[in-house]
Amino acid sequence: MNGLLEIVQPGIGTTVQDHGRAGHRHHGMPLSGWLDGPLARAANALLGNPADAAVLELRGTGTVLRVKAGPVRVALAGRIGATCLRIDGGRSTLPAWHSATLREGDQLLLGAAESGCAYLAVSGGLRLDPQLGSRSSYWRAGLDGVLGRAFQPGDQLPCGAWQLADPREWRCRSPWTAGEGPVRVLLGPQQDHFTAEAIAQFLSQDWEATAAQDRMGLRFQGEPLAHVNAAAADIVSDGVTPGAIQVPANGRPIVLLADGQTVGGYPKIATVISADLPRLAHLRPGIRVRFEAVSHAAAHQALRDEHERWQRWLASRETFLPPGTVDETALYASNLVSGMVNAAL
């Protein structure tokens, strides 16, 4: 059966995201997609969805959803919780790392993501029409799947088909967490535009995330980095990618994120490795980080380590039967006849 969610309150910064629009950067189209891919895939895994199913990325507060047609099974991943207002007047809490089934008329009041972002998945995924191979929002180009704009009250989100026969829900006792320690980078490709002292300074000082951040990028503040000369603060625009660290004339780094542009004219001192890039989605203003230069071999090993951690997390999932629920499938499968007694004897 297919479900349908309605936006009651759009909240702040709530978008539809999936794996993004690979293969269109030569047309000037950014990758987009989720800021924290492992976290989004974890939300899908709690429902048995394909890893690349479209989800809601939650970056602010105030999002309220109503089940227009149901039931709809949902799951939250990240440092976030929600309240379920049932059509019968009941009220329950939906913590992160749990799935729950909502009936037609139920409302879901989503809390605030305690870090930079969290994800809400629905069974079967959000089934908005794909554009250029993706359902990811990208408002700057009018690509969203919902009229190419931010959500408004009354917008509807169709959900994929799923079977209600199994009443068991999913949960995880060991939530997926981002890595710790320095953010690892590959130096270049324009590190020759900076003095040797600036390279050492880039890697040795703490950088503070600022409020100047969105899905396009994140600005840091700290002691400015020196270019070799004034002219070195600009280059002929060339290709950039999520994770590229640009340093304009003011000497303060900018890290490009999922919606980052495809070309840029500031020299790039380094690039964040793929395994660490999701961590930047959770750097609220005031959080300090340090960068560490690693080799290409180390970057590849970090990806392998992440894959192993992902497999361990998948193995930690378990099913459970919500209180008051009868597993009719298991009941009917039981051999009740063998337990009969003859009351006449």
C-alpha positions in Angstrom: 0.0 0.0 0.0 1.1 3.6 -0.6 1.0 6.4 2.0 0.8 10.1 1.7 2.3 12.7 4.1 1.0 16.3 4.2 3.1 19.3 5.4 1.3 21.0 8.2 4.3 23.2 9.2 7.3 23.3 6.9 9.8 24.1 9.6 13.2 25.6 8.9 15.7 24.1 6.4 13.7 20.9 5.8 14.4 19.4 2.3 14.0 16.2 0.4 17.4 14.5 -0.3 18.8 11.3 -1.7 22.2 10.4 -3.2 22.3 13.5 -5.4 22.7 14.2 -9.1 26.0 12.6 -10.1 27.1 13.1 -13.7 25.7 16.7 -14.3 28.6 18.9 -13.0 29.8 19.6 -16.5 26.4 21.2 -17.0 27.0 23.4 -14.0 24.6 21.4 -11.8 25.9 20.7 -8.2 25.8 17.2 -6.8 23.4 18.1 -4.0 22.0 15.2 -2.0 22.3 14.5 1.7 24.9 16.2 3.8 25.5 13.1 5.9 25.2 10.1 3.7 25.9 7.4 6.3 23.2 8.9 8.6 20.6 9.1 5.9 21.3 5.5 4.8 21.0 4.5 8.5 17.5 6.0 8.6 16.6 4.0 5.4 18.2 0.8 6.9 15.9 1.0 9.9 13.0 0.5 7.5 14.5 -2.0 5.1 14.6 0.6 2.3 17.1 0.8 -0.5 20.1 2.8 0.7 19.5 5.6 -1.8 15.8 6.1 -1.1 14.8 9.7 -0.7 14.4 11.0 2.9 13.7 14.3 4.7 16.8 16.1 5.8 16.0 18.1 9.0 18.3 21.0 9.7 16.1 23.3 11.8 12.9 23.2 13.9 9.2 23.3 13.6 8.4 20.6 11.0 5.0 19.0 11.5 3.6 16.3 9.2 0.2 14.7 9.0 -0.6 11.3 7.5 -3.0 12.1 4.7 -3.3 8.5 3.6 -1.9 5.7 5.6 -0.5 3.8 7.3 3.0 5.2 7.0 6.0 3.7 8.7 8.8 6.2 9.7 12.2 6.1 11.3 14.5 8.9 12.6 18.3 8.9 12.6 20.4 11.5 14.3 20.3 13.4 17.5 16.6 14.2 17.3 13.2 13.0 18.6 9.5 13.5 17.7 6.1 13.4 19.2 3.2 11.4 17.6 -0.3 12.8 18.0 -2.7 10.0 17.3 -6.0 10.5 15.6 -7.7 8.8 18.6 -6.3 11.4 21.0 -3.3 9.3 22.1 0.2 10.7 22.3 3.5 8.9 22.1 7.2 9.7 21.7 9.3 8.6 18.7 12.9 8.5 19.7 15.7 8.4 17.2 16.9 5.0 16.0 13.4 3.6 16.2 10.7 3.0 13.6 7.0 3.6 14.2 3.8 3.1 12.2 1.5 6.1 11.8 -2.2 5.7 10.9 -4.2 8.0 8.7 -4.9 11.3 10.5 -1.9 10.9 12.9 0.5 13.9 13.2 4.3 13.9 13.7 5.8 16.8 15.5 9.5 16.7 14.8 11.9 18.1 17.3 15.1 20.1 16.7 18.2 18.4 15.4 20.7 18.7 18.3 23.6 18.6 15.8 23.6 20.1 12.3 21.2 17.6 10.7 19.1 14.5 11.1 17.0 12.4 8.8 13.4 11.1 8.6 12.9 8.0 6.4 9.5 6.5 5.3 9.0 2.9 4.2 9.3 2.7 0.5 11.0 6.1 0.4 9.6 9.5 -0.7 8.2 9.1 -4.2 8.5 12.6 -5.7 9.2 12.8 -9.4 13.0 12.6 -10.0 14.7 15.5 -11.9 18.0 14.8 -13.6 18.1 11.4 -11.9 17.5 12.6 -8.3 14.8 13.7 -5.9 17.1 16.0 -4.1 16.1 19.6 -3.4 18.2 22.3 -5.0 16.3 25.5 -4.7 18.8 27.7 -6.6 17.9 25.9 -9.8 14.3 25.3 -8.9 14.8 21.5 -8.5 12.9 20.1 -5.5 10.1 17.7 -6.6 7.6 20.1 -4.9 7.4 23.0 -7.4 11.1 23.8 -7.1 10.7 25.8 -3.9 10.7 25.5 -0.1 7.9 23.5 1.5 4.6 25.3 2.2 1.7 24.1 4.3 -0.5 21.8 2.4 2.3 20.3 0.2 2.0 16.5 -0.1 4.7 13.9 -0.1 3.8 10.5 -1.6 5.4 7.5 0.0 6.5 4.2 -1.5 4.5 1.0 -1.2 5.1 -1.4 1.6 3.4 -4.3 3.4 1.7 -3.9 6.8 1.5 -7.6 7.5 4.5 -7.6 9.9 3.7 -5.5 13.0 7.3 -5.6 14.3 9.3 -2.3 14.4 13.1 -1.8 14.1 15.4 -0.2 16.5 19.2 0.0 17.1 20.9 -0.1 20.4 24.2 1.3 19.0 23.3 4.4 17.0 25.5 5.5 14.1 27.9 8.2 15.2 30.3 10.4 13.3 34.0 10.0 13.8 36.1 12.1 16.1 39.5 13.7 16.1 41.0 15.9 13.4 39.2 16.3 10.0 41.5 14.6 7.5 42.4 16.3 4.3 44.5 15.9 1.1 46.6 18.9 0.5 46.2 20.8 -2.8 45.7 21.2 -5.6 46.8 24.9 -5.1 48.8 24.6 -1.9 51.7 26.4 -3.8 49.6 29.6 -3.6 50.3 29.7 0.2 53.4 30.2 2.1 55.0 27.3 3.9 54.2 29.0 7.2 50.5 29.2 6.1 50.3 25.5 5.3 51.8 24.7 8.8 49.4 27.1 10.4 46.4 25.6 8.5 47.2 22.2 10.0 48.2 23.3 13.5 45.5 25.8 14.7 41.9 25.2 15.7 39.3 26.6 13.3 36.0 27.8 14.6 32.8 27.1 12.6 30.8 30.3 12.0 27.1 31.1 11.5 27.9 31.6 7.8 26.9 28.1 6.7 24.3 26.4 4.6 24.0 23.4 2.3 26.4 25.2 -0.1 29.3 25.7 2.3 30.8 26.4 5.7 33.1 29.4 6.6 35.7 29.1 9.4 37.3 31.8 11.4 40.8 31.8 12.9 44.2 33.5 12.3 44.2 34.3 8.6 46.3 32.3 6.2 48.8 34.1 4.0 49.0 33.6 0.3 52.5 33.9 -1.3 51.4 37.3 -2.8 48.2 39.3 -3.4 47.8 37.8 -6.9 47.8 34.3 -5.5 44.5 34.9 -3.7 42.7 34.4 -7.0 43.0 31.8 -9.8 41.3 31.2 -13.1 38.1 29.5 -12.2 38.4 25.7 -12.2 36.5 22.7 -11.0 35.5 22.3 -7.3 33.8 19.5 -5.5 32.2 19.0 -2.1 35.0 18.9 0.5 37.2 21.5 -1.4 38.7 24.1 1.0 38.9 27.4 -0.7 40.8 30.3 0.9 39.9 33.8 -0.4 41.9 37.0 0.1 40.8 37.3 3.7 42.7 34.2 4.5 39.8 32.3 6.2 38.9 28.9 4.8 35.5 28.0 3.2 34.7 24.3 2.9 32.2 23.4 0.1 29.3 21.1 0.9 26.7 19.2 -1.1 25.2 22.2 -2.9 28.6 23.7 -3.6 29.1 25.3 -7.0 30.9 23.4 -9.8 33.7 26.0 -10.4 35.4 28.6 -8.3 38.1 31.2 -8.5 39.7 30.9 -5.0 42.8 28.7 -4.5 42.2 25.4 -2.8 44.6 24.7 0.0 43.2 21.1 0.6 40.2 18.8 0.2 38.4 17.0 3.0 38.5 13.2 2.5 35.2 11.4 1.7 35.2 9.5 5.0 35.2 12.7 7.0 33.1 15.0 4.9 29.8 14.0 6.6 31.2 15.3 9.9 31.1 18.9 8.6 27.3 18.7 8.5 27.2 18.8 12.3 29.6 21.7 13.0 27.3 24.2 14.7 28.6 27.8 15.1 31.3 27.9 17.7 32.5 24.3 17.3 36.3 24.1 16.8 38.1 21.6 14.6 41.6 20.9 13.4 42.7 19.6 10.0 45.2 16.8 9.5 47.0 16.1 6.2 46.9 12.4 5.1 48.0 10.4 2.1 45.8 9.1 -0.7 46.4 5.6 0.7 45.2 6.7 4.2 42.1 8.2 2.6 41.3 4.9 0.9 41.8 3.0 4.1 39.5 5.4 5.9 36.8 4.5 3.4 37.4 0.8 4.1 37.2 1.4 7.8 33.9 3.3 7.4 32.5 0.4 5.4 33.4 -2.0 8.2 31.9 0.2 10.8 28.7 0.4 8.7 28.5 -3.4 8.6 28.9 -3.6 12.3 26.1 -1.1 12.8 23.8 -3.0 10.4 24.3 -6.1 12.5 23.3 -4.2 15.6 19.7 -3.6 14.4 16.9 -5.6 16.0 13.2 -6.0 15.7 10.7 -5.6 18.5 6.9 -5.8 19.0 5.4 -2.5 20.3 3.5 -2.8 23.6 -0.1 -4.0 23.1 0.6 -5.4 19.6 -0.4 -8.9 18.6 1.7 -10.6 16.0 -1.1 -12.3 14.1 1.2 -13.8 11.5 3.1 -15.6 14.2 -0.1 -16.6 16.0 -1.7 -18.1 12.9 1.6 -19.9 12.1 1.5 -21.7 15.5 0.3 -25.3 15.7 -2.7 -24.7 17.9 -4.2 -28.1 17.2 -1.5 -29.9 19.1 -2.5 -28.1 22.2 -6.1 -29.1 22.2 -7.6 -31.2 25.1 -10.8 -33.1 25.2 -13.0 -31.5 27.9 -15.3 -34.6 27.9 -12.6 -36.8 29.4 
